[in-house]
Amino acid sequence: MSINLLVRKIPRWIIFYYGLIGLWLSTTAMHIPDGYLSPVTCAVMLVLVLPFWMRGVQKLRQKMTAKNVPLVALFAAFCFVIMMFNVPIPGGTTAHAVGGALAAIILGPEIATMAVSIALVIQAIFFGDGGILSIGANCFNMAVILPYASFAIYQWISAKAPLDSSKRVVGAAVGGWAGLTIAAFFAGVEFGIQPALWHTANGTPLYAPYPLSVAVPAMVIPHALVASVVEGLITALVVAYLQRANRPALETFSNAQVAPEEGGVAKSRVFWVGLAVLIIATPLGLLAPGTAWGEWGTNELNGLGFSFIPQGMQRLAGLWSAPLPDYNLPALKNATAGYIFSAAVGVVIIGVVAWLVTVLVTSGIRSSRESAQSQ
């Protein structure tokens, strides 16, 4: 029995339900805090990501209109909420999901870069999840490497296969696994080069203290063996679900322009409902003890047995004070309520930002298209 026939025998609600749960349990994110990378590294990473943002803006202008805002906002909000779910992984650290591979398959890697970047920037500014200086590095890893690598492999395997072909399911699985693993490798390299390039005269690291021999395996192995496997599996399940329930969604990338009705709320109602469910369920992310590898604060490093805090890390760690740090509002005096409140606030902010970005970059596009068609 082929993979495609096997998947078709699974009821849609089961695929959707376990897809949501699996995305929660899947991928380890790489939110690098301020102080782990030198300012020079941060500047270089920002320069590297800028061309991809420019390309994303170009694709938004080519394919989208203001009426497609719900589609862009949906994926940005989905990535934001998914990254709030922390689960324990071996070694005493935690993991949380990204969603970049699926966004790339549906929107294309260029627009996926914009959607994931919006989520990452809002996380850093409003919730202190990831540093302000390291926004470029975090966006490069999670909003560029992950979607582009995943999409390239998905396209290579599925080629010009029909929308209902099992090749698309296999391509989504392999692409999701490889994309996340490659992104983890890049994050490990960024951590690992710090002590070699920036240290005191006696060799004491100024920023991230982990050498390449520690950082790369610590990032890559948990992803390759666990997180990336689940990421690939869940991406494949969602693609299989779309093959049955909303096949035109798999053609969004290949369309020269996205029809307004395809980007509306009605066509993606089930995913908006799923997003609402995830917002309510976000406190499950509080159950996991510990912090994701490489995201420790200076106080946590002391608890891990470090005999010193690198000077540069100590200087930059408090660079930005987020209004809702760690997705909590102390005034509520309840961590669960604070987490749900933060998720809801984040989704609203993302909706507004996605709307502004899409409207601004597509302003004048509709009239020019209509004028060209009339000629």
Secondary structure, DSSP 8 states (H G I E B T S, - for coil): --HHHHHHTS-HHHHHHHHHHHHHHS-------TTSS-HHHHHHHHHHHHHHHHHHHHHHHHH--GGGHHHHHHHHHHHHHHTT--EEETTTEEE----HHHHHHHH-HHHHHHHHHHHHHHHHHHH--S-STTHHHHHIIIIIIHHHHHHHHHHHHHTT--TT-HHHHHHHHHHHHHHHHHHHHHHHHHHHTHHHHSB-TT--BSS----HHHHHHHHHHHIIIIIHHHHHHHHHHHHHHHHHH-GGGGGTTTSSS--TTTTSTGGGHHHHHHHHHHHHHGGGGGSS-S--TT---HHHHHHTT-S---HHHHHHTTS---SSGGG--GGG--HHHHHHHHHHHHHHHHHHHHHHHHHHHHTTHHHHHHHHHH-
